[in-house]
Each structure stands twice: as C-alpha cells, then as structure tokens.
Amino acid sequence: MDGKLIEIKPLESNKIAHLADVIELSDQPSFLINKGMCGRHHDLAKLEFTGKDARPIISIAESKFFELPWELNFMERHPLGSQAFIPTSDQPFLIVVAEDKNGSPDKPMAFITNGVQGINYHRNTWHGILYPLKLDQNFIIFDRDGAGSNLEEHFFENPYRLSLS
C-alpha cells in the first residue's frame, strides 16, 4: 500500500482541543446526583448547532472494524454542527483529524483512543470516519438535524496510509 504515512499517537485532549473535545472521565466527578449514588462528569463536550430548524439528535452507528494499514483517501466535515461519537464497548478506535487549509484538509493527524474515550468533532473540523481496530463496534452519535447541507467531503489525490508501525 503506497501513500504518505501518518503516525498514530495516543489520544490526549491537549493535542486536539482546538479541533475536537475528548469525551472521557476525569479523576473526580463534577458533582453527585441520585441521592449521592451517582457521580456526574458534567459538560464534557460543547455541542454546536446552527441553521434553520437545527435540533440535536441521538443515533447509533454500527461500524465494521478496519485492518491496518488502511488507505485514507477522504475526509469529511460538518459546517452546521458538531458531531460526537461515544463507543458502547471498551475497544480502541482511531481518531483522524485535520486543520482546514483554504477549504480543504491539511495533513491529517491520527490518534488511538484508550477504548473508553469518545470524541466530539467541532463544527467545520475535517475528520475521518469511524475506525474500530479489533472488532465491529457500536457508537452513540450526538449530531445535528435540520435544514441545510451539513456534510462536505474531500477526496485526496494522493491518499495517506494509516498504520501502527
């Protein structure tokens, strides 16, 4: 498989805070609820929705696993709303993001989750698709619905290669 290699790094919130929110538990919950029996980790991601009749929706995605190396030949972004993915199992998956460069993605960056982290891509952030690495995996999606086109895709002339080694 040819293509420019993208180094995959462990996912850390400080590495991509300007592009996405890492959704994960902190050491301590923000506060207790349910008569002290449940710790709530509050406000972990900023959901953004713009446009006429915009409303938040919750969906579930069933994603097939990917074998690495994988050819990254396109990315997408959502100009009218953020998009969050929370895994329903504790299997790691890849996060692929890129800065915007004149309306197209710049060089992508790839990160591997620890298995329990989720991700909230900010509005207009170029990102890859869901990349479960070991097994098929389900994700809860927090997304925008409403009028207007909320999907832009970019196809690379020269694909990148995602590989752990």
Stockholm file with secondary structure:
# STOCKHOLM 1.0

chainA/1-165         MDGKLIEIKPLESNKIAHLADVIELSDQPSFLINKGMCGRHHDLAKLEFTGKDARPIISIAESKFFELPWELNFMERHPLGSQAFIPTSDQPFLIVVAEDKNGSPDKPMAFITNGVQGINYHRNTWHGILYPLKLDQNFIIFDRDGAGSNLEEHFFENPYRLSLS
#=GR chainA/1-165 SS CCSEEEEEEECCHHHHTTTEEEECCCSSCSEEETTTTEEECCCCSCCCBCSTTCEEEEEEEEECCCCSSEEEEEEEECTTBCEEEEESSSCCEEEEEECEETTEECSCEEEECCSSCEEEECTTCEECCCEESSSCEEEEEEEEESSSCCCEEEEEEEEEEEECC
#=GC SS_cons         CCSEEEEEEECCHHHHTTTEEEECCCSSCSEEETTTTEEECCCCSCCCBCSTTCEEEEEEEEECCCCSSEEEEEEEECTTBCEEEEESSSCCEEEEEECEETTEECSCEEEECCSSCEEEECTTCEECCCEESSSCEEEEEEEEESSSCCCEEEEEEEEEEEECC
//
